Each structure stands twice: as C-alpha cells, then as structure tokens.
Amino acid sequence: MEHFDARPLARQVNLDADLTAHVPPQTLSDRVAFAFVKLLRFFADAFFSKRYGHRAVVLETVAAVPGMVGGLWQHLTALRRMRDDEGWIRTLLDEAENERMHLMTFIEIAQPNRFERALIIAVQLVFYNFYFFLYLIAPRTAHRVVGYFEEEAVISYTAYLHEVDAGRHENIPAPQIAIDYWQLPRTATLRDVIIAVRADEAEHRDVNHSIVDALDAKKIDASRVGL
C-alpha cells in the first residue's frame, strides 16, 4: 500500500506583509460587516483581556471556518454552473488549512484547559452555522467580515508581540509544529511565531478584501451586459 505525507505544506514567512492596511467601510454591507467584527472584538477583549495565547486558541478556531465554508461553496457552485472556479477554491482551502495550523500551534503554547476546549467546540458550532448561512445569502458580506476580522487579528498579534517584547509574556521556545511549518530556525521563540502568524493574517486580509472587489466587478459587468 502506498504511503503519503499528510503533513501540511511548509510555509514561508512573509516579512514584507503590510501591517497597517485598512479598507474603510463604503457600502451598507461593509458597515454591517465592520460593526459585526467590532462587536466580536469587544467580547474577545472583555473575556480574554491580555491573555493573548488563550485568545488566539479560541479566535483561530473561528478563523479556520470561513475558508472551508467558502471553498466548499465555491466548489459546489463551480460544479453546478459547470464553470472554472478561477482559483478561489484552492485559495480558500489553503486559508482554512493555514488557520488550522495557527490553532495547532497556539494549543501547544497556551495549553487550554477543559473549559476553554469546551468553549472552542461551542464557538465552532455557532460560528460555522452562522457563517454558512451568511455565505449562502450574502457572500460579499461574508468575505468582508473575514477581511475585517483579519485586520483585527493583525492588531491583536501586534499587541501580543508588544507584550512579549515588554517581558510581560515569557518568550518561550517555539513549538516544533511551528518550526516545521514556517521553516523557522531551531532557536525560534514565541516572538518568531507571532510574527509569522501575523504575516499570514495580513495575507488573508488582503485576499478576502480582494475577493470582495472581484465580486463587485462581476456585478458591474453583469449589469452592463443587462443593459
């Protein structure tokens, strides 16, 4: 029987990622997405405060959902309409896999307790169903939600990095799973992991905002054809 390597592909850290990009809300859809993400941020700040490792465990559970939902729906849409997916399926599934690796990494770092593990299950159950129906009804809004969610993730990981640099969080050695995945040096620390994860989130932010732009362009093209 042929064996295969089930490990995720290694990833390079994008040290050139833009950490300050923000897409100002323009449409009603944008404003709804932005307000929803800010509400999530409020609850996360209230619940976790500066326990950034534990915050990452729960929030990466949420972040790993949209890519899988979007990839599934784009796959079904491509089959149903018998058309090319324009690369969206692979892009979204890669995003989901990357966010899952973030989760696996921070589980090693934060060592969540039983309550937090139960919270992960509850959050995933609620958010998966919410996001699935949102994507079904309003995919543009769904991708904008992820774009803004990733903007907040960049901000959170930057704050986490500042806490580590200030000595308020121990700069522990990076777990082996992170060293293998991001091809980090054997001497890598938590600081290196945060920088790698933050760069990934910035990429996901740009991808999802770009998908919104692509959906808007398709809508404009369709209206012109209708004319």
MODELLER restraints for C-alpha pairs under 7 A, 6 or more apart:
rsr = mdl.restraints
at = mdl.atoms
rsr.add(forms.Gaussian(group=physical.xy_distance, feature=features.Distance(at['CA:10:A'], at['CA:180:A']), mean=6.88, stdev=0.5))
rsr.add(forms.Gaussian(group=physical.xy_distance, feature=features.Distance(at['CA:10:A'], at['CA:181:A']), mean=4.60, stdev=0.5))
rsr.add(forms.Gaussian(group=physical.xy_distance, feature=features.Distance(at['CA:10:A'], at['CA:182:A']), mean=5.85, stdev=0.5))
rsr.add(forms.Gaussian(group=physical.xy_distance, feature=features.Distance(at['CA:10:A'], at['CA:183:A']), mean=6.65, stdev=0.5))
rsr.add(forms.Gaussian(group=physical.xy_distance, feature=features.Distance(at['CA:11:A'], at['CA:181:A']), mean=5.84, stdev=0.5))
rsr.add(forms.Gaussian(group=physical.xy_distance, feature=features.Distance(at['CA:11:A'], at['CA:182:A']), mean=4.81, stdev=0.5))
rsr.add(forms.Gaussian(group=physical.xy_distance, feature=features.Distance(at['CA:11:A'], at['CA:183:A']), mean=6.89, stdev=0.5))
rsr.add(forms.Gaussian(group=physical.xy_distance, feature=features.Distance(at['CA:12:A'], at['CA:182:A']), mean=5.52, stdev=0.5))
rsr.add(forms.Gaussian(group=physical.xy_distance, feature=features.Distance(at['CA:12:A'], at['CA:183:A']), mean=6.78, stdev=0.5))
rsr.add(forms.Gaussian(group=physical.xy_distance, feature=features.Distance(at['CA:13:A'], at['CA:182:A']), mean=6.30, stdev=0.5))
rsr.add(forms.Gaussian(group=physical.xy_distance, feature=features.Distance(at['CA:13:A'], at['CA:196:A']), mean=5.31, stdev=0.5))
rsr.add(forms.Gaussian(group=physical.xy_distance, feature=features.Distance(at['CA:13:A'], at['CA:199:A']), mean=6.77, stdev=0.5))
rsr.add(forms.Gaussian(group=physical.xy_distance, feature=features.Distance(at['CA:14:A'], at['CA:199:A']), mean=5.77, stdev=0.5))
rsr.add(forms.Gaussian(group=physical.xy_distance, feature=features.Distance(at['CA:15:A'], at['CA:199:A']), mean=6.84, stdev=0.5))
rsr.add(forms.Gaussian(group=physical.xy_distance, feature=features.Distance(at['CA:17:A'], at['CA:199:A']), mean=5.63, stdev=0.5))
rsr.add(forms.Gaussian(group=physical.xy_distance, feature=features.Distance(at['CA:17:A'], at['CA:202:A']), mean=6.32, stdev=0.5))
rsr.add(forms.Gaussian(group=physical.xy_distance, feature=features.Distance(at['CA:18:A'], at['CA:202:A']), mean=6.71, stdev=0.5))
rsr.add(forms.Gaussian(group=physical.xy_distance, feature=features.Distance(at['CA:19:A'], at['CA:154:A']), mean=6.68, stdev=0.5))
rsr.add(forms.Gaussian(group=physical.xy_distance, feature=features.Distance(at['CA:19:A'], at['CA:202:A']), mean=6.43, stdev=0.5))
rsr.add(forms.Gaussian(group=physical.xy_distance, feature=features.Distance(at['CA:22:A'], at['CA:151:A']), mean=6.93, stdev=0.5))
rsr.add(forms.Gaussian(group=physical.xy_distance, feature=features.Distance(at['CA:25:A'], at['CA:31:A']), mean=5.31, stdev=0.5))
rsr.add(forms.Gaussian(group=physical.xy_distance, feature=features.Distance(at['CA:25:A'], at['CA:34:A']), mean=6.99, stdev=0.5))
rsr.add(forms.Gaussian(group=physical.xy_distance, feature=features.Distance(at['CA:29:A'], at['CA:141:A']), mean=5.59, stdev=0.5))
rsr.add(forms.Gaussian(group=physical.xy_distance, feature=features.Distance(at['CA:30:A'], at['CA:141:A']), mean=6.73, stdev=0.5))
rsr.add(forms.Gaussian(group=physical.xy_distance, feature=features.Distance(at['CA:30:A'], at['CA:144:A']), mean=6.53, stdev=0.5))
rsr.add(forms.Gaussian(group=physical.xy_distance, feature=features.Distance(at['CA:33:A'], at['CA:141:A']), mean=6.16, stdev=0.5))
rsr.add(forms.Gaussian(group=physical.xy_distance, feature=features.Distance(at['CA:33:A'], at['CA:144:A']), mean=6.12, stdev=0.5))
rsr.add(forms.Gaussian(group=physical.xy_distance, feature=features.Distance(at['CA:33:A'], at['CA:145:A']), mean=4.78, stdev=0.5))
rsr.add(forms.Gaussian(group=physical.xy_distance, feature=features.Distance(at['CA:34:A'], at['CA:145:A']), mean=6.68, stdev=0.5))
rsr.add(forms.Gaussian(group=physical.xy_distance, feature=features.Distance(at['CA:34:A'], at['CA:148:A']), mean=6.23, stdev=0.5))
rsr.add(forms.Gaussian(group=physical.xy_distance, feature=features.Distance(at['CA:37:A'], at['CA:145:A']), mean=6.57, stdev=0.5))
rsr.add(forms.Gaussian(group=physical.xy_distance, feature=features.Distance(at['CA:37:A'], at['CA:148:A']), mean=6.50, stdev=0.5))
rsr.add(forms.Gaussian(group=physical.xy_distance, feature=features.Distance(at['CA:37:A'], at['CA:149:A']), mean=5.84, stdev=0.5))
rsr.add(forms.Gaussian(group=physical.xy_distance, feature=features.Distance(at['CA:48:A'], at['CA:55:A']), mean=5.84, stdev=0.5))
rsr.add(forms.Gaussian(group=physical.xy_distance, feature=features.Distance(at['CA:52:A'], at['CA:160:A']), mean=6.03, stdev=0.5))
rsr.add(forms.Gaussian(group=physical.xy_distance, feature=features.Distance(at['CA:53:A'], at['CA:106:A']), mean=6.38, stdev=0.5))
rsr.add(forms.Gaussian(group=physical.xy_distance, feature=features.Distance(at['CA:53:A'], at['CA:109:A']), mean=6.91, stdev=0.5))
rsr.add(forms.Gaussian(group=physical.xy_distance, feature=features.Distance(at['CA:53:A'], at['CA:110:A']), mean=5.20, stdev=0.5))
rsr.add(forms.Gaussian(group=physical.xy_distance, feature=features.Distance(at['CA:54:A'], at['CA:110:A']), mean=5.73, stdev=0.5))
rsr.add(forms.Gaussian(group=physical.xy_distance, feature=features.Distance(at['CA:54:A'], at['CA:112:A']), mean=6.65, stdev=0.5))
rsr.add(forms.Gaussian(group=physical.xy_distance, feature=features.Distance(at['CA:56:A'], at['CA:106:A']), mean=6.59, stdev=0.5))
rsr.add(forms.Gaussian(group=physical.xy_distance, feature=features.Distance(at['CA:57:A'], at['CA:103:A']), mean=5.56, stdev=0.5))
rsr.add(forms.Gaussian(group=physical.xy_distance, feature=features.Distance(at['CA:57:A'], at['CA:106:A']), mean=5.67, stdev=0.5))
rsr.add(forms.Gaussian(group=physical.xy_distance, feature=features.Distance(at['CA:57:A'], at['CA:107:A']), mean=6.13, stdev=0.5))
rsr.add(forms.Gaussian(group=physical.xy_distance, feature=features.Distance(at['CA:58:A'], at['CA:120:A']), mean=5.61, stdev=0.5))
rsr.add(forms.Gaussian(group=physical.xy_distance, feature=features.Distance(at['CA:60:A'], at['CA:99:A']), mean=6.12, stdev=0.5))
rsr.add(forms.Gaussian(group=physical.xy_distance, feature=features.Distance(at['CA:60:A'], at['CA:102:A']), mean=6.51, stdev=0.5))
rsr.add(forms.Gaussian(group=physical.xy_distance, feature=features.Distance(at['CA:60:A'], at['CA:103:A']), mean=5.31, stdev=0.5))
rsr.add(forms.Gaussian(group=physical.xy_distance, feature=features.Distance(at['CA:61:A'], at['CA:103:A']), mean=6.46, stdev=0.5))
rsr.add(forms.Gaussian(group=physical.xy_distance, feature=features.Distance(at['CA:61:A'], at['CA:120:A']), mean=6.55, stdev=0.5))
rsr.add(forms.Gaussian(group=physical.xy_distance, feature=features.Distance(at['CA:61:A'], at['CA:124:A']), mean=6.44, stdev=0.5))
rsr.add(forms.Gaussian(group=physical.xy_distance, feature=features.Distance(at['CA:62:A'], at['CA:124:A']), mean=6.18, stdev=0.5))
rsr.add(forms.Gaussian(group=physical.xy_distance, feature=features.Distance(at['CA:62:A'], at['CA:127:A']), mean=6.70, stdev=0.5))
rsr.add(forms.Gaussian(group=physical.xy_distance, feature=features.Distance(at['CA:63:A'], at['CA:99:A']), mean=6.15, stdev=0.5))
rsr.add(forms.Gaussian(group=physical.xy_distance, feature=features.Distance(at['CA:64:A'], at['CA:96:A']), mean=4.75, stdev=0.5))
rsr.add(forms.Gaussian(group=physical.xy_distance, feature=features.Distance(at['CA:64:A'], at['CA:99:A']), mean=4.79, stdev=0.5))
rsr.add(forms.Gaussian(group=physical.xy_distance, feature=features.Distance(at['CA:64:A'], at['CA:100:A']), mean=5.58, stdev=0.5))
rsr.add(forms.Gaussian(group=physical.xy_distance, feature=features.Distance(at['CA:65:A'], at['CA:96:A']), mean=6.55, stdev=0.5))
rsr.add(forms.Gaussian(group=physical.xy_distance, feature=features.Distance(at['CA:65:A'], at['CA:128:A']), mean=6.18, stdev=0.5))
rsr.add(forms.Gaussian(group=physical.xy_distance, feature=features.Distance(at['CA:66:A'], at['CA:131:A']), mean=6.84, stdev=0.5))
rsr.add(forms.Gaussian(group=physical.xy_distance, feature=features.Distance(at['CA:67:A'], at['CA:92:A']), mean=4.46, stdev=0.5))
rsr.add(forms.Gaussian(group=physical.xy_distance, feature=features.Distance(at['CA:67:A'], at['CA:93:A']), mean=5.44, stdev=0.5))
rsr.add(forms.Gaussian(group=physical.xy_distance, feature=features.Distance(at['CA:67:A'], at['CA:95:A']), mean=5.49, stdev=0.5))
rsr.add(forms.Gaussian(group=physical.xy_distance, feature=features.Distance(at['CA:67:A'], at['CA:96:A']), mean=4.53, stdev=0.5))
rsr.add(forms.Gaussian(group=physical.xy_distance, feature=features.Distance(at['CA:68:A'], at['CA:92:A']), mean=6.55, stdev=0.5))
rsr.add(forms.Gaussian(group=physical.xy_distance, feature=features.Distance(at['CA:68:A'], at['CA:93:A']), mean=5.49, stdev=0.5))
rsr.add(forms.Gaussian(group=physical.xy_distance, feature=features.Distance(at['CA:68:A'], at['CA:96:A']), mean=5.43, stdev=0.5))
rsr.add(forms.Gaussian(group=physical.xy_distance, feature=features.Distance(at['CA:69:A'], at['CA:132:A']), mean=6.16, stdev=0.5))
rsr.add(forms.Gaussian(group=physical.xy_distance, feature=features.Distance(at['CA:70:A'], at['CA:92:A']), mean=6.33, stdev=0.5))
rsr.add(forms.Gaussian(group=physical.xy_distance, feature=features.Distance(at['CA:71:A'], at['CA:89:A']), mean=4.56, stdev=0.5))
rsr.add(forms.Gaussian(group=physical.xy_distance, feature=features.Distance(at['CA:71:A'], at['CA:92:A']), mean=5.11, stdev=0.5))
rsr.add(forms.Gaussian(group=physical.xy_distance, feature=features.Distance(at['CA:71:A'], at['CA:93:A']), mean=5.51, stdev=0.5))
rsr.add(forms.Gaussian(group=physical.xy_distance, feature=features.Distance(at['CA:74:A'], at['CA:85:A']), mean=6.79, stdev=0.5))
rsr.add(forms.Gaussian(group=physical.xy_distance, feature=features.Distance(at['CA:74:A'], at['CA:89:A']), mean=6.00, stdev=0.5))
rsr.add(forms.Gaussian(group=physical.xy_distance, feature=features.Distance(at['CA:75:A'], at['CA:89:A']), mean=6.19, stdev=0.5))
rsr.add(forms.Gaussian(group=physical.xy_distance, feature=features.Distance(at['CA:78:A'], at['CA:84:A']), mean=6.05, stdev=0.5))
rsr.add(forms.Gaussian(group=physical.xy_distance, feature=features.Distance(at['CA:78:A'], at['CA:85:A']), mean=5.59, stdev=0.5))
rsr.add(forms.Gaussian(group=physical.xy_distance, feature=features.Distance(at['CA:95:A'], at['CA:204:A']), mean=6.89, stdev=0.5))
rsr.add(forms.Gaussian(group=physical.xy_distance, feature=features.Distance(at['CA:102:A'], at['CA:197:A']), mean=6.79, stdev=0.5))
rsr.add(forms.Gaussian(group=physical.xy_distance, feature=features.Distance(at['CA:105:A'], at['CA:175:A']), mean=6.90, stdev=0.5))
rsr.add(forms.Gaussian(group=physical.xy_distance, feature=features.Distance(at['CA:105:A'], at['CA:177:A']), mean=6.38, stdev=0.5))
rsr.add(forms.Gaussian(group=physical.xy_distance, feature=features.Distance(at['CA:105:A'], at['CA:178:A']), mean=5.98, stdev=0.5))
rsr.add(forms.Gaussian(group=physical.xy_distance, feature=features.Distance(at['CA:108:A'], at['CA:175:A']), mean=6.57, stdev=0.5))
rsr.add(forms.Gaussian(group=physical.xy_distance, feature=features.Distance(at['CA:134:A'], at['CA:142:A']), mean=6.04, stdev=0.5))
rsr.add(forms.Gaussian(group=physical.xy_distance, feature=features.Distance(at['CA:135:A'], at['CA:142:A']), mean=5.41, stdev=0.5))
rsr.add(forms.Gaussian(group=physical.xy_distance, feature=features.Distance(at['CA:140:A'], at['CA:212:A']), mean=5.52, stdev=0.5))
rsr.add(forms.Gaussian(group=physical.xy_distance, feature=features.Distance(at['CA:140:A'], at['CA:215:A']), mean=6.74, stdev=0.5))
rsr.add(forms.Gaussian(group=physical.xy_distance, feature=features.Distance(at['CA:143:A'], at['CA:208:A']), mean=5.29, stdev=0.5))
rsr.add(forms.Gaussian(group=physical.xy_distance, feature=features.Distance(at['CA:143:A'], at['CA:209:A']), mean=6.81, stdev=0.5))
rsr.add(forms.Gaussian(group=physical.xy_distance, feature=features.Distance(at['CA:143:A'], at['CA:211:A']), mean=6.96, stdev=0.5))
rsr.add(forms.Gaussian(group=physical.xy_distance, feature=features.Distance(at['CA:143:A'], at['CA:212:A']), mean=6.29, stdev=0.5))
rsr.add(forms.Gaussian(group=physical.xy_distance, feature=features.Distance(at['CA:144:A'], at['CA:208:A']), mean=6.52, stdev=0.5))
rsr.add(forms.Gaussian(group=physical.xy_distance, feature=features.Distance(at['CA:144:A'], at['CA:209:A']), mean=6.03, stdev=0.5))
rsr.add(forms.Gaussian(group=physical.xy_distance, feature=features.Distance(at['CA:144:A'], at['CA:212:A']), mean=6.50, stdev=0.5))
rsr.add(forms.Gaussian(group=physical.xy_distance, feature=features.Distance(at['CA:146:A'], at['CA:205:A']), mean=6.97, stdev=0.5))
rsr.add(forms.Gaussian(group=physical.xy_distance, feature=features.Distance(at['CA:146:A'], at['CA:208:A']), mean=6.41, stdev=0.5))
rsr.add(forms.Gaussian(group=physical.xy_distance, feature=features.Distance(at['CA:147:A'], at['CA:205:A']), mean=4.42, stdev=0.5))
rsr.add(forms.Gaussian(group=physical.xy_distance, feature=features.Distance(at['CA:147:A'], at['CA:206:A']), mean=6.92, stdev=0.5))
rsr.add(forms.Gaussian(group=physical.xy_distance, feature=features.Distance(at['CA:147:A'], at['CA:208:A']), mean=5.13, stdev=0.5))
rsr.add(forms.Gaussian(group=physical.xy_distance, feature=features.Distance(at['CA:147:A'], at['CA:209:A']), mean=5.38, stdev=0.5))
rsr.add(forms.Gaussian(group=physical.xy_distance, feature=features.Distance(at['CA:150:A'], at['CA:201:A']), mean=5.50, stdev=0.5))
rsr.add(forms.Gaussian(group=physical.xy_distance, feature=features.Distance(at['CA:150:A'], at['CA:202:A']), mean=6.57, stdev=0.5))
rsr.add(forms.Gaussian(group=physical.xy_distance, feature=features.Distance(at['CA:150:A'], at['CA:204:A']), mean=6.62, stdev=0.5))
rsr.add(forms.Gaussian(group=physical.xy_distance, feature=features.Distance(at['CA:150:A'], at['CA:205:A']), mean=4.97, stdev=0.5))
rsr.add(forms.Gaussian(group=physical.xy_distance, feature=features.Distance(at['CA:151:A'], at['CA:202:A']), mean=6.98, stdev=0.5))
rsr.add(forms.Gaussian(group=physical.xy_distance, feature=features.Distance(at['CA:151:A'], at['CA:205:A']), mean=6.16, stdev=0.5))
rsr.add(forms.Gaussian(group=physical.xy_distance, feature=features.Distance(at['CA:153:A'], at['CA:201:A']), mean=6.54, stdev=0.5))
rsr.add(forms.Gaussian(group=physical.xy_distance, feature=features.Distance(at['CA:154:A'], at['CA:198:A']), mean=5.40, stdev=0.5))
rsr.add(forms.Gaussian(group=physical.xy_distance, feature=features.Distance(at['CA:154:A'], at['CA:201:A']), mean=6.18, stdev=0.5))
rsr.add(forms.Gaussian(group=physical.xy_distance, feature=features.Distance(at['CA:154:A'], at['CA:202:A']), mean=6.34, stdev=0.5))
rsr.add(forms.Gaussian(group=physical.xy_distance, feature=features.Distance(at['CA:157:A'], at['CA:194:A']), mean=6.37, stdev=0.5))
rsr.add(forms.Gaussian(group=physical.xy_distance, feature=features.Distance(at['CA:157:A'], at['CA:198:A']), mean=5.86, stdev=0.5))
rsr.add(forms.Gaussian(group=physical.xy_distance, feature=features.Distance(at['CA:161:A'], at['CA:191:A']), mean=6.40, stdev=0.5))
rsr.add(forms.Gaussian(group=physical.xy_distance, feature=features.Distance(at['CA:161:A'], at['CA:194:A']), mean=6.54, stdev=0.5))
rsr.add(forms.Gaussian(group=physical.xy_distance, feature=features.Distance(at['CA:163:A'], at['CA:169:A']), mean=5.82, stdev=0.5))
rsr.add(forms.Gaussian(group=physical.xy_distance, feature=features.Distance(at['CA:164:A'], at['CA:170:A']), mean=6.29, stdev=0.5))
rsr.add(forms.Gaussian(group=physical.xy_distance, feature=features.Distance(at['CA:164:A'], at['CA:171:A']), mean=6.04, stdev=0.5))
rsr.add(forms.Gaussian(group=physical.xy_distance, feature=features.Distance(at['CA:164:A'], at['CA:191:A']), mean=6.88, stdev=0.5))
rsr.add(forms.Gaussian(group=physical.xy_distance, feature=features.Distance(at['CA:171:A'], at['CA:189:A']), mean=6.09, stdev=0.5))
rsr.add(forms.Gaussian(group=physical.xy_distance, feature=features.Distance(at['CA:171:A'], at['CA:190:A']), mean=5.30, stdev=0.5))
rsr.add(forms.Gaussian(group=physical.xy_distance, feature=features.Distance(at['CA:171:A'], at['CA:191:A']), mean=6.33, stdev=0.5))
rsr.add(forms.Gaussian(group=physical.xy_distance, feature=features.Distance(at['CA:172:A'], at['CA:189:A']), mean=5.61, stdev=0.5))
rsr.add(forms.Gaussian(group=physical.xy_distance, feature=features.Distance(at['CA:172:A'], at['CA:190:A']), mean=5.48, stdev=0.5))
rsr.add(forms.Gaussian(group=physical.xy_distance, feature=features.Distance(at['CA:173:A'], at['CA:188:A']), mean=6.13, stdev=0.5))
rsr.add(forms.Gaussian(group=physical.xy_distance, feature=features.Distance(at['CA:173:A'], at['CA:189:A']), mean=4.15, stdev=0.5))
rsr.add(forms.Gaussian(group=physical.xy_distance, feature=features.Distance(at['CA:173:A'], at['CA:190:A']), mean=5.92, stdev=0.5))
rsr.add(forms.Gaussian(group=physical.xy_distance, feature=features.Distance(at['CA:174:A'], at['CA:188:A']), mean=5.45, stdev=0.5))
rsr.add(forms.Gaussian(group=physical.xy_distance, feature=features.Distance(at['CA:174:A'], at['CA:189:A']), mean=4.33, stdev=0.5))
rsr.add(forms.Gaussian(group=physical.xy_distance, feature=features.Distance(at['CA:174:A'], at['CA:190:A']), mean=5.08, stdev=0.5))
rsr.add(forms.Gaussian(group=physical.xy_distance, feature=features.Distance(at['CA:174:A'], at['CA:193:A']), mean=6.58, stdev=0.5))
rsr.add(forms.Gaussian(group=physical.xy_distance, feature=features.Distance(at['CA:178:A'], at['CA:193:A']), mean=6.85, stdev=0.5))
rsr.add(forms.Gaussian(group=physical.xy_distance, feature=features.Distance(at['CA:179:A'], at['CA:185:A']), mean=6.67, stdev=0.5))
rsr.add(forms.Gaussian(group=physical.xy_distance, feature=features.Distance(at['CA:179:A'], at['CA:186:A']), mean=6.79, stdev=0.5))
